[in-house]
Amino acid sequence: MNPEAINGILTTASSVVTSFALKLLGAIALWIFGRWLINLSLGLIRRGLKGRPIEATLVNYLINILGVTLQIVLVVAILGFFGIETTSFAALLAAAGIAVGAAWSGLLANFAAGAFLIIFHPFRVGDFVSAGGVTGTVKEMGLFVTTIDTLDNVQTIIGNNKIFSDNIQNFSSNPYRRVDLVAQLNHGVSHQTAIALLKEKLSQIPNVLVEPAPDVEILEFNLAGPVLAVRPYCNNTHYWQVYFDTNKMIRETFGDAGYPVPEQHYAIRQS
């Protein structure tokens, strides 16, 4: 090989290496500047959301998702800077995103529902609720699942999407709730006297509210006699104490008054 050919090869190689080195340095500079810009933007967004009434957990997840997305965009931009065709790469990422989304559809649905639960606050940790077919005390609210301890102290974990797509009853949100009980009377008992006795005794049960006043009225009639609706009001914390104490009070009050045991009466006639 003659000297001129060797010089030409060296010149070309030097030009290619120089061009590649400059592009590499430019890519490194673009990466450093891009990361700095991303971190700056995420920091500004985090500070902007800090004073807002948004859960810190939700803010962290949103910031992380946005950070990952921006870094993917930055990588695609750097590949384009090197002259690599990014159209197919972007299509590959989109296809991968669709595949992951389809595979994780249930998980993503729970994530979205968890975000809405945190934003709208239908209940909080410590509330007594009925949600997703489970009744109990909320122990933990996550972005994917919610943990509820049932009345028999069984820890139950429910997907947030099941909770958000169903009816939610929050027994702790209002200052009081009603206890619904009934008292069966015999046909021969005066309902006015029984109602007066029950109202007097209800006022002596601990944690029964004075306002609203307890309701004691005739609910219905059956073969044994009138059925009274006995409905005191109390805070949700005292619900079961008032429930059981009222049942005992009904039994003891009717026993002390000497009321006869309710019996069903039938009239049989032959023509």
C-alpha positions as CSV (number, residue, x, y, z in Angstrom):
1,M,0.0,0.0,0.0
2,N,1.4,3.3,-1.0
3,P,2.0,6.2,1.5
4,E,-0.8,8.3,0.0
5,A,-3.4,5.6,0.6
6,I,-2.2,5.1,4.1
7,N,-2.4,8.9,4.8
8,G,-5.9,8.9,3.3
9,I,-7.0,6.1,5.6
10,L,-5.4,7.8,8.7
11,T,-7.1,11.0,7.8
12,T,-10.5,9.4,7.4
13,A,-10.1,7.4,10.6
14,S,-9.0,10.5,12.5
15,S,-12.0,12.4,11.1
16,V,-14.4,9.6,12.1
17,V,-12.8,9.2,15.6
18,T,-12.9,13.0,16.1
19,S,-16.5,13.2,15.0
20,F,-17.5,10.3,17.3
21,A,-15.6,11.7,20.2
22,L,-17.3,15.1,19.8
23,K,-20.7,13.4,19.6
24,L,-19.9,11.3,22.6
25,L,-18.8,14.4,24.6
26,G,-22.0,16.1,23.4
27,A,-24.1,13.2,24.4
28,I,-22.5,13.1,27.9
29,A,-23.1,16.8,28.2
30,L,-26.7,16.4,27.1
31,W,-27.2,13.6,29.6
32,I,-25.8,15.6,32.5
33,F,-27.7,18.8,31.5
34,G,-30.9,16.8,30.9
35,R,-30.7,15.0,34.2
36,W,-30.1,18.3,36.0
37,L,-33.0,19.9,34.2
38,I,-35.3,16.9,35.0
39,N,-34.3,17.0,38.7
40,L,-34.8,20.8,38.8
41,S,-38.3,20.4,37.2
42,L,-39.3,17.6,39.6
43,G,-38.1,19.6,42.6
44,L,-40.2,22.6,41.5
45,I,-43.2,20.4,41.0
46,R,-42.7,18.7,44.4
47,R,-42.4,22.1,46.1
48,G,-45.5,23.3,44.2
49,L,-47.6,20.4,45.4
50,K,-46.2,20.4,49.0
51,G,-48.7,23.1,50.2
52,R,-51.6,21.5,48.4
53,P,-54.1,19.2,50.1
54,I,-52.7,16.1,48.4
55,E,-51.4,13.0,50.1
56,A,-47.6,12.7,50.3
57,T,-47.8,9.1,49.0
58,L,-49.6,10.2,45.9
59,V,-47.1,13.1,45.3
60,N,-44.2,10.7,45.5
61,Y,-45.7,8.2,43.0
62,L,-46.6,10.9,40.6
63,I,-43.1,12.4,40.8
64,N,-41.5,9.0,40.3
65,I,-43.6,8.2,37.2
66,L,-42.9,11.6,35.7
67,G,-39.2,11.2,36.4
68,V,-39.0,7.8,34.7
69,T,-41.0,9.2,31.7
70,L,-38.7,12.2,31.3
71,Q,-35.6,10.0,31.5
72,I,-36.9,7.8,28.7
73,V,-37.5,10.9,26.6
74,L,-34.0,12.0,27.3
75,V,-32.5,8.7,26.2
76,V,-34.5,8.8,23.0
77,A,-33.2,12.3,22.4
78,I,-29.6,11.3,22.9
79,L,-30.0,8.4,20.5
80,G,-31.4,10.8,17.9
81,F,-28.4,13.0,18.5
82,F,-26.1,10.1,17.5
83,G,-28.1,9.8,14.3
84,I,-29.8,6.5,15.4
85,E,-33.3,6.1,14.0
86,T,-35.6,6.5,17.0
87,T,-39.0,5.9,15.3
88,S,-38.7,2.2,15.6
89,F,-37.3,2.5,19.1
90,A,-40.3,4.7,20.2
91,A,-42.7,2.2,18.6
92,L,-41.0,-0.6,20.5
93,L,-41.4,1.3,23.7
94,A,-45.1,2.0,23.0
95,A,-45.7,-1.7,22.2
96,A,-43.9,-2.7,25.4
97,G,-46.0,-0.2,27.3
98,I,-49.2,-1.6,25.8
99,A,-48.1,-5.2,26.7
100,V,-47.2,-4.3,30.2
101,G,-50.4,-2.3,30.6
102,A,-52.5,-5.3,29.4
103,A,-50.6,-7.7,31.7
104,W,-51.0,-5.3,34.7
105,S,-54.5,-4.0,33.9
106,G,-55.8,-5.2,37.2
107,L,-52.8,-3.7,39.1
108,L,-53.1,-0.4,37.2
109,A,-56.9,-0.3,37.9
110,N,-56.1,-0.7,41.6
111,F,-53.5,2.0,41.4
112,A,-55.9,4.5,39.7
113,A,-58.6,3.7,42.3
114,G,-56.1,4.1,45.1
115,A,-55.2,7.5,43.8
116,F,-58.8,8.6,43.7
117,L,-59.4,7.2,47.2
118,I,-56.5,9.3,48.5
119,I,-57.7,12.4,46.7
120,F,-61.4,12.2,47.5
121,H,-61.1,10.8,51.1
122,P,-64.3,8.8,51.4
123,F,-62.7,7.4,54.5
124,R,-59.5,7.6,56.5
125,V,-57.4,5.3,58.6
126,G,-59.3,4.5,61.8
127,D,-62.7,4.9,60.3
128,F,-65.3,2.2,60.7
129,V,-66.6,1.4,57.2
130,S,-68.3,-1.1,54.9
131,A,-66.4,-1.2,51.6
132,G,-65.9,-3.8,49.0
133,G,-68.2,-6.2,50.9
134,V,-66.1,-6.0,54.1
135,T,-67.1,-4.2,57.3
136,G,-64.5,-3.2,59.8
137,T,-61.9,-0.6,60.9
138,V,-59.5,0.8,58.2
139,K,-56.0,0.1,59.3
140,E,-54.0,1.1,56.2
141,M,-54.7,2.8,52.9
142,G,-52.2,2.0,50.0
143,L,-52.2,2.9,46.4
144,F,-53.1,-0.7,45.4
145,V,-54.8,-2.2,48.4
146,T,-56.6,-1.2,51.6
147,T,-56.4,-3.2,54.8
148,I,-59.5,-3.5,57.0
149,D,-59.8,-5.3,60.4
150,T,-63.2,-6.9,60.6
151,L,-65.3,-7.0,63.8
152,D,-64.0,-10.5,64.6
153,N,-60.4,-9.1,64.3
154,V,-59.6,-10.7,60.9
155,Q,-57.2,-8.6,58.8
156,T,-58.7,-8.4,55.3
157,I,-56.8,-6.9,52.3
158,I,-59.0,-5.5,49.5
159,G,-58.0,-4.3,46.0
160,N,-58.8,-0.6,45.8
161,N,-60.6,-1.0,42.5
162,K,-63.1,-3.3,44.2
163,I,-63.7,-0.7,46.9
164,F,-63.9,2.3,44.5
165,S,-66.3,0.5,42.1
166,D,-68.7,-0.5,44.9
167,N,-70.8,1.4,47.5
168,I,-68.9,2.8,50.5
169,Q,-70.5,3.3,53.9
170,N,-68.5,5.3,56.4
171,F,-70.0,4.9,59.9
172,S,-67.5,7.3,61.5
173,S,-68.0,10.4,59.3
174,N,-71.2,11.5,61.1
175,P,-71.3,12.5,64.8
176,Y,-73.9,9.8,65.7
177,R,-75.8,6.9,64.3
178,R,-79.1,5.1,65.1
179,V,-79.4,1.7,66.9
180,D,-82.4,-0.2,65.4
181,L,-84.0,-2.7,67.8
182,V,-87.5,-4.0,68.3
183,A,-89.6,-5.0,71.4
184,Q,-92.5,-7.5,71.1
185,L,-95.6,-6.8,73.2
186,N,-98.4,-9.1,74.2
187,H,-101.9,-8.2,72.9
188,G,-103.0,-7.4,76.5
189,V,-100.2,-4.9,77.2
190,S,-100.9,-1.2,76.9
191,H,-98.5,0.1,74.3
192,Q,-98.6,3.7,75.8
193,T,-97.4,2.4,79.1
194,A,-94.7,0.3,77.5
195,I,-93.5,3.2,75.4
196,A,-93.3,5.5,78.4
197,L,-91.3,2.9,80.4
198,L,-88.8,2.3,77.6
199,K,-88.2,6.0,77.0
200,E,-87.6,6.5,80.7
201,K,-85.1,3.6,80.9
202,L,-83.3,4.5,77.6
203,S,-82.3,7.9,79.1
204,Q,-80.4,5.9,81.8
205,I,-78.3,3.9,79.5
206,P,-74.7,5.3,79.2
207,N,-73.8,7.0,76.0
208,V,-77.3,7.3,74.6
209,L,-77.7,10.8,73.2
210,V,-80.3,13.2,74.5
211,E,-80.5,15.0,71.2
212,P,-81.7,13.5,68.9
213,A,-84.0,11.9,71.4
214,P,-84.6,8.1,71.2
215,D,-87.5,6.9,69.2
216,V,-90.0,4.4,70.6
217,E,-93.1,3.8,68.5
218,I,-95.3,1.0,67.1
219,L,-93.5,-0.4,64.1
220,E,-96.0,-3.2,63.1
221,F,-98.4,-5.8,64.3
222,N,-98.1,-9.5,64.2
223,L,-100.0,-12.5,65.6
224,A,-98.4,-12.0,69.1
225,G,-99.3,-8.3,69.4
226,P,-97.8,-4.9,68.7
227,V,-94.0,-4.6,67.8
228,L,-92.3,-1.5,69.1
229,A,-89.4,0.1,67.3
230,V,-86.7,1.0,69.9
231,R,-84.2,3.4,68.4
232,P,-81.6,5.2,70.5
233,Y,-78.8,7.3,69.0
234,C,-75.2,7.2,70.0
235,N,-71.7,7.8,68.7
236,N,-70.3,5.0,66.5
237,T,-67.7,4.2,69.1
238,H,-70.4,3.2,71.6
239,Y,-72.7,1.5,69.1
240,W,-72.4,-2.1,70.3
241,Q,-72.4,-1.1,74.0
242,V,-75.7,0.8,73.5
243,Y,-77.0,-2.1,71.3
244,F,-76.5,-4.8,74.0
245,D,-77.5,-2.5,76.9
246,T,-80.7,-1.6,75.2
247,N,-81.6,-5.2,74.5
248,K,-80.9,-6.1,78.2
249,M,-83.0,-3.0,79.3
250,I,-86.0,-4.2,77.2
251,R,-85.9,-7.6,78.7
252,E,-85.5,-6.4,82.3
253,T,-88.1,-3.6,82.0
254,F,-90.8,-5.9,80.6
255,G,-89.9,-8.5,83.3
256,D,-90.1,-6.0,86.1
257,A,-93.4,-4.7,84.8
258,G,-94.8,-8.2,84.8
259,Y,-95.8,-8.2,81.2
260,P,-97.0,-11.6,79.9
261,V,-94.9,-13.5,77.4
262,P,-96.1,-12.6,73.8
263,E,-98.1,-15.5,72.3
264,Q,-99.5,-16.0,68.9
265,H,-103.3,-16.2,68.8
266,Y,-105.3,-18.0,66.1
267,A,-109.0,-18.1,65.7
268,I,-110.3,-21.3,64.1
269,R,-113.9,-21.3,62.9
270,Q,-115.9,-24.1,61.3
271,S,-119.0,-23.4,59.2
